[in-house]
């Protein structure tokens, strides 16, 4: 058995005795932050006299998830204190995180393998439970919860003041004078004619002298 470390070019030079016939070569310590692109690359059986053994390590990736609230600054006070976001790799749940005001509704999943046996992994996100009253939309790694607040009732219109009458359109009030308290009514005999005493005196004035 022979163990060796790669040089600055990522190569290992084996002794001559290891180049006789087929041998098994295995990468048993993968550098931090990297993963093997193909599972079969971890262990290879090769004839070093005629071929080389190649181990491909791929740098892992980070994914930052962000929550956006579209609810007019929580006008109806429905926004929850926390939400749980789920990370899926090729449709399978692999991790989850809690978002809240303290972490500014963001979280970064770190050190994720980029490949699975030679195939690039497709990472997606979802929300564990959509808050009541909200709708969820997802664009890449951003989750947006939208809520449309109830419209405020329209204020009642103030009563309009009654228009003041135009003096030009005002008709004069005609008052009927009341009879003088000194005037006495008189009923002439037989005729039933009612007249004032003063008017009766006017009738007989021509015959007084």
C-alpha positions as CSV (number, residue, x, y, z in Angstrom):
1,X,0.0,0.0,0.0
2,X,1.3,3.4,-0.9
3,X,-0.1,6.8,0.3
4,X,0.9,10.1,-1.3
5,X,-0.2,13.7,-1.5
6,X,-0.7,15.8,-4.6
7,X,1.8,18.5,-5.5
8,X,0.9,22.1,-6.4
9,X,-0.4,20.9,-9.8
10,X,-2.7,18.3,-8.2
11,X,-0.5,15.4,-9.3
12,X,0.9,12.3,-7.5
13,X,4.0,10.5,-8.8
14,X,4.0,6.9,-7.8
15,X,7.1,4.7,-7.4
16,X,8.0,2.4,-10.3
17,X,6.8,-0.8,-8.5
18,X,3.3,0.7,-8.4
19,X,3.3,0.9,-12.2
20,X,3.3,-2.9,-12.8
21,X,-0.1,-4.2,-13.7
22,X,-3.5,-3.0,-12.5
23,X,-3.7,-1.2,-9.2
24,X,-6.5,0.3,-7.1
25,X,-6.3,4.0,-6.5
26,X,-8.6,5.7,-4.0
27,X,-9.1,9.3,-3.0
28,X,-10.0,9.0,0.7
29,X,-9.7,12.7,1.8
30,X,-11.5,15.2,-0.3
31,X,-10.4,18.9,0.2
32,X,-12.7,21.0,2.4
33,X,-15.3,22.9,0.3
34,X,-15.1,20.4,-2.5
35,X,-16.8,17.2,-3.6
36,X,-16.2,14.5,-6.2
37,X,-17.9,15.1,-9.5
38,X,-18.5,11.4,-10.1
39,X,-18.9,8.7,-7.4
40,X,-17.0,6.2,-9.4
41,X,-14.0,8.6,-9.4
42,X,-13.4,8.0,-5.7
43,X,-12.0,4.5,-6.5
44,X,-10.3,3.6,-9.7
45,X,-8.6,0.5,-11.0
46,X,-6.0,1.4,-13.6
47,X,-2.8,0.2,-15.2
48,X,-0.5,3.0,-14.6
49,X,1.9,1.7,-17.1
50,X,-0.5,2.7,-19.9
51,X,-3.0,5.2,-18.4
52,X,-3.5,7.8,-15.7
53,X,-5.9,8.0,-12.9
54,X,-7.8,11.3,-12.6
55,X,-9.9,12.5,-9.7
56,X,-12.1,15.5,-10.4
57,X,-13.0,17.6,-7.4
58,X,-15.6,20.4,-7.8
59,X,-15.9,23.4,-5.5
60,X,-19.1,23.4,-3.5
61,X,-21.6,26.2,-3.8
62,X,-23.6,28.5,-1.5
63,X,-27.3,29.5,-2.0
64,X,-28.8,32.5,-0.3
65,X,-32.6,32.5,0.2
66,X,-34.6,35.8,0.7
67,X,-38.1,36.4,1.9
68,X,-40.0,39.4,0.6
69,X,-43.3,40.7,2.1
70,X,-45.7,42.6,-0.2
71,X,-48.4,43.6,2.4
72,X,-48.2,47.4,2.7
73,X,-45.9,47.1,5.7
74,X,-48.1,44.6,7.4
75,X,-51.1,46.9,7.4
76,X,-53.5,44.2,8.5
77,X,-51.1,42.8,11.0
78,X,-51.2,39.3,9.5
79,X,-47.5,38.7,9.0
80,X,-46.1,35.8,11.1
81,X,-42.9,36.3,13.3
82,X,-41.1,33.4,11.4
83,X,-41.4,31.3,8.3
84,X,-39.6,28.0,7.4
85,X,-37.9,27.7,4.1
86,X,-37.1,24.3,2.6
87,X,-34.1,23.5,0.3
88,X,-34.6,20.7,-2.2
89,X,-31.9,19.0,-4.3
90,X,-33.4,17.4,-7.4
91,X,-36.8,17.5,-5.7
92,X,-35.6,15.9,-2.5
93,X,-35.6,17.9,0.8
94,X,-32.0,18.3,2.0
95,X,-32.2,21.2,4.5
96,X,-34.4,23.9,6.0
97,X,-34.0,27.2,7.7
98,X,-36.0,29.7,9.7
99,X,-36.3,33.3,8.5
100,X,-37.3,36.2,10.7
101,X,-36.7,39.9,11.3
102,X,-33.5,39.1,13.2
103,X,-31.8,37.6,10.2
104,X,-33.5,40.2,7.9
105,X,-35.5,37.4,6.3
106,X,-32.4,35.9,4.7
107,X,-30.4,32.7,5.1
108,X,-27.5,31.1,3.2
109,X,-27.2,27.4,2.7
110,X,-23.4,26.7,2.5
111,X,-21.1,24.0,1.2
112,X,-23.5,22.4,-1.1
113,X,-22.3,19.8,-3.6
114,X,-22.7,21.0,-7.2
115,X,-22.8,17.5,-8.8
116,X,-24.3,14.2,-8.0
117,X,-22.5,11.4,-9.8
118,X,-21.6,13.6,-12.8
119,X,-25.0,15.3,-13.1
120,X,-25.3,18.9,-11.9
121,X,-27.8,19.2,-9.0
122,X,-30.9,21.4,-9.4
123,X,-31.6,23.2,-6.2
124,X,-35.0,24.7,-5.5
125,X,-36.7,26.2,-2.5
126,X,-40.2,26.2,-1.1
127,X,-42.1,27.5,2.0
128,X,-43.1,25.0,4.6
129,X,-46.4,26.6,5.3
130,X,-47.9,29.7,3.5
131,X,-49.3,32.2,6.1
132,X,-53.1,32.6,6.1
133,X,-54.2,35.5,3.9
134,X,-51.1,35.4,1.7
135,X,-50.2,34.2,-1.7
136,X,-46.7,32.7,-2.5
137,X,-44.6,33.3,-5.6
138,X,-41.1,31.9,-6.0
139,X,-38.5,33.4,-8.4
140,X,-35.2,31.4,-8.3
141,X,-34.2,31.8,-4.6
142,X,-36.6,34.6,-3.6
143,X,-39.9,33.9,-1.9
144,X,-42.6,36.6,-2.0
145,X,-45.7,36.6,0.1
146,X,-48.4,39.0,-1.0
147,X,-51.4,40.2,0.9
148,X,-53.8,42.9,-0.3
149,X,-55.2,44.8,2.7
150,X,-58.9,45.6,2.9
151,X,-59.7,49.0,1.5
152,X,-60.6,51.7,4.1
153,X,-64.2,52.9,4.0
154,X,-64.8,56.1,2.2
155,X,-65.5,59.1,4.5
156,X,-69.1,60.3,4.5
157,X,-69.5,63.6,2.6
158,X,-70.1,66.7,4.8
159,X,-73.6,68.2,4.5
160,X,-73.6,71.2,2.2
161,X,-74.8,74.5,3.8
162,X,-78.2,75.8,2.7
163,X,-77.8,78.7,0.3
164,X,-78.7,82.1,1.7
165,X,-81.6,83.8,0.0
166,X,-80.9,86.6,-2.4
167,X,-82.4,89.9,-1.2
168,X,-83.5,90.6,-4.7
169,X,-85.7,87.5,-4.8
170,X,-87.3,88.3,-1.4
171,X,-91.0,89.4,-1.7
172,X,-92.2,92.1,0.8
173,X,-94.5,90.9,3.5
174,X,-97.9,92.8,3.5
175,X,-99.4,93.0,6.9
176,X,-103.2,93.7,7.3
177,X,-103.8,96.5,9.8
178,X,-105.8,95.5,12.8
179,X,-109.0,97.6,13.5
180,X,-108.4,100.5,16.0
181,X,-109.6,99.7,19.5
182,X,-111.8,102.9,19.4
183,X,-113.7,101.8,16.4
184,X,-117.1,100.2,17.2
185,X,-119.1,98.1,14.9
186,X,-122.7,99.0,14.2
187,X,-125.6,97.0,12.8
188,X,-128.2,99.0,11.0
189,X,-131.7,98.1,11.9
190,X,-133.5,95.8,9.5
191,X,-130.8,95.8,6.9
192,X,-128.3,93.7,8.8
193,X,-125.5,95.7,7.3
194,X,-122.4,95.8,9.4
195,X,-120.3,99.0,9.3
196,X,-118.2,101.0,11.6
197,X,-119.6,103.8,13.7
198,X,-117.1,106.2,12.1
199,X,-118.3,105.3,8.6
200,X,-121.9,105.8,9.7
201,X,-121.1,109.3,10.9
202,X,-119.5,110.1,7.5
203,X,-122.9,109.2,5.9
204,X,-124.8,111.7,8.0
205,X,-122.3,114.6,7.8
206,X,-124.1,116.4,4.8
207,X,-127.4,116.6,6.9
208,X,-126.0,118.1,10.0
209,X,-126.2,121.9,9.3
